[in-house]
């Protein structure tokens, strides 16, 4: 019909937009084609290649790759470091978000800048920083040797390096969420006589639970795949300090292609699982937001 205004759907609602503000059909299809082609070439094809190479010699050879003691140790170490970082990052993220959003103090902007620091620093540089601090020739190296404490080339160094790379994720997810929620509910709970601990468990935590889980998922995905910082502080010691990404590199350099791609496929499957959990959390967050918005409109 001449002069009709096209309908554009956003988030399940219809919005009328003038025809001169919409792109021609060929432009939309071209942009979508470019986007899907990019994803196919740089994401799907490499992922398919990993599983193809892992299963090239059959499923038996694929499973045999995980019977190696070094592979099992790398998997256990990776999961151990990830769990430790998840717990510590969750605690830090909640505390940092609480302080930044609930209090006014001098240096708040500086604290926010420090939280973003790992995004700007190369992981390799982060690993070198810990070597300079805790290595044998580092600032605290002599004291650590005198007390028979090992941080570099041991589990504590791997945890520290991974923590440095991953600690912004939970805090950066919670800060804008808690800023948007404000402090009215906590203040009301305190007026009614609730203690600070009860207010946190009964009011604050339920309102940020999905954001907290979302940040933890991002943190776990980053921790499992971290290579640069861990490579510097680990020493590449088999059955001691090799995480799964480091173990994959060693296998590939030794021309054990099936084993290396098998371990890489396991890491890919863990990433896919975290992606599915991430999508589920996004869906729950979106539904909860829509329900809250609907209840506000009804009132």
N, C-alpha and C positions, 0 to 999 in steps of 0.2 A: 504494500500500500504506500503510495507516494507521501513523502513527508513524515513517515512513521519514525519513531525514535527507537533505536535498538536497545534490547535489554541485556544487561551484563549482570551475571550472578557473582556475588561475593559472600562467602560464608553462609550459603543457603538462602540469602535474601536477594530480591530483585531490585536493581537500581537502574533508573533510566538515565542514559548518557547520550548527549547530542552526537549525531552521526559524524560531525567533523572532529570529534575527540577520539574516535575509534580508529584502529589501524585497518588497512585493507586485509582481506583474507589471506592473500599471498604472503604478506609480511608476517602475520601470526604463524602460519604454517612454516615459513622459513625459519623463524626464531625457534619454534618448537623442534624443528628438524636439526638445527644446530645444537640445541641443548641435548637432545637424545643421542645424537651422534657422538658428542663429547663424552657423555656418560658411557656409551657403548665401548668407545675406543680406550678410554683411560680408566674405566672402572670394571665393567662387566667382562671384557675380554681378558684382562690380566687375572681376574678372579677365576674365570673358566680355565685359563692356562695353568693356574696353580693346581687345581683339582685334576686336570688332565695329566699333568706330569706326575702327580702323586700316585695316580692309579695306573700309570702306563704299564707296569709289570704285574698288575693284578692286585686283588684285594689282600691276598696273603702277604705279599711284599709290603703293602701299605701298613698292615697291622704289625708286621715284624719290625718296622721302623720305631715303634713305641716300646718294644721289649728291651731296647738298649738302656743300660743303667744311666748313661749320661742324659738321654732324652727324658727319662722319668724324673731324674733329679732336676732338670731344667724346668719341667712342667710344674713340679711341686714348688720350686723356688719362685717361679713367676706368680703362682697363685698365692703363696705366702706373702710376698712383697705387696701384691695387690690388696689383699685383705688388710694388712697393717696400714697401708696408705689410705684405704677407705675409712677405717676407723678414725685415724688421726685427722684426716682431711674433713670428715664430717664434724668432728668436735671443733676443729679450728674454724670451719666455715660458719657454723652456727654462732660461735662466740664472736667472730669478726663481724658478721652481719648484725648481730644483736647490738654490739657496741656502736657500730657506725649508724644504725638506723634509730636507735633508742636514746642516744646521748649526744650532747653537744660538747665538744672539747677541742682544744687547740691541737692542730696537726692531723685533723681528720682527712684532709685532702692528701696529705703526705702518706697516710696509711693506705688510702685507696691506690695511690701510685705504686707503693711497695707490693700490694697484692697483684697488680698487673705486671710486675717486673719479669716473671718467668715467660710471659708472652713476647718480651723484647730481647731476652738473652738466649743465645744459642745453647742447646742442651750440652754440647761439647764443652763450651765455656763454663757452664754450671758444674760439670764433672771436674774440670781442671781447678775450679775454685775449691772444691772439697779436697782435692789432692794437695793443694797448697796449704790448706788448713790442717789436715789430719794425716798427710803422708809422712813417710819416714823423715823426709827433709823439710816438712811443713812447719807451720807456726807452733802447733801443739804436738808435733811428731815425737819429739824427745820425751815429753811427759808421758805420752801414751805408751811408748816403748818401756819406760821405767816402771810403769804400772801394768805391763803385759796386757794392754788393751789394743784390739785391732778394729779399725773402722774401715780404712781403705783396703781393698782386696778381701772384703768380708761382707757378711749380710748387713751390718749397720750402714756401711757406705752405700750399698745398693739402695737401701731404704731411704737414706738421706737424699740421694740424687733423684730418686723417683718422687719423693715428697716435694722437692723444690720445683719439679716440672709440673706437678699436678695440683698443688694446693690452691690455685686460684679458682678452680672449676666450681666447687661447692659454694664458696663465698660469693663469687660473681653471679651465681644463679639465685642466691637467697637475698642479696642486698636489694635489687630492684623490687622483688616481690614483697619484702617486708616494708620497704618505703611506701609502696602503693597501699598496703593495708593500714598503715598508720599505727597509732598507739591507743586508739579509743577503747578497744576490747580489753587490753591489758589494764588500762586505767580503771575501767569499770570493775574488773575482777579485784583489783586492789582496794577499791572503795568498798566492795562487798566483803572485804576481810580476808581474801585469799593471800597466801604468802607468795613470795617471788618464785619459789620452786613449784608450787601448785599452779600458779599462773602460767609458768612455762609449759608444764606438762599438759594442762587442761585447755589452755587457750592458744598459746603461741605455736607449739609443736603441731597440733592438728591442722592449723591453717597453713603451715609451710611444708607439710609432709611430702607432697608431690614434688615441690621444688627441690627439697632435700634429696629425694630419691633420684630426680633427674640429674642433679649435680654429681651424685655418687656414680651414676651410670657413666657419665662423661669421664669422670676421674678414673674409673676402673678400665675403660677402654684405652685411655692414654697410658695408664700404668702398665698394662699388659704388653703394649706395643713399644714401649720406650727402648731406644737403642743407644743414642748418642751419649747421654750422660752416664748411663749404666756401663757402657763400653769402656769409658775412661776409668771408672772407679772399681771395676770388677776384677781386672787382671786376666780375664778369659781363662779361668782355672776350671777344668772339667771336674764335674761331680762336686764342685764347691761354690763357684760364683757365676756360673753360666746361666743366665735366664734364657727363655725360649728364643727370643730374637737373636741373641748371641750364639746359641747353639745352632740355629739355622744357618748363620753365616759360616760357622766352622765347617759344618757338613757340606755346604756348597763349595767352599774353598778346597775341600778334600775330594771333590768330584763324587760325593755320595748324593746324587741328584734326587733319587727317589725318596731317601730319608729326609733330605732338606725340604723338599716340596710337601712331604707328608706332614712334617712339623709346621710348615707354613700354612697348610690347609687347616690344621687344628687351630692355629691362631686366627685364621680367617673365620672359622666357625664360631669361635668365641666372640669375635667382632660382630658377626651376624646376630648372635643371640643378644648381645648388648643393644644392637640396633632395634631388634624387635621389642625388647623391654622398654627402650627409649620411646618408641612409637606408642606403646601401650600407656606409658606415663603421660605422654602428650595428650592422648585421647581422654584420659581421666581428668587431667587438668582442664582441658577445654570443656568437658561436660560439667565439671564442678563450677567453672566460671559461668557457664550459661545458666545453670540452676540458681546460682547466687544472684545473677542479674535478673532472672525471672522473679525470684522472691522479692527483690527490692522493688520491681515494677508493680507487683501486686499490692505491696504495702503502701 
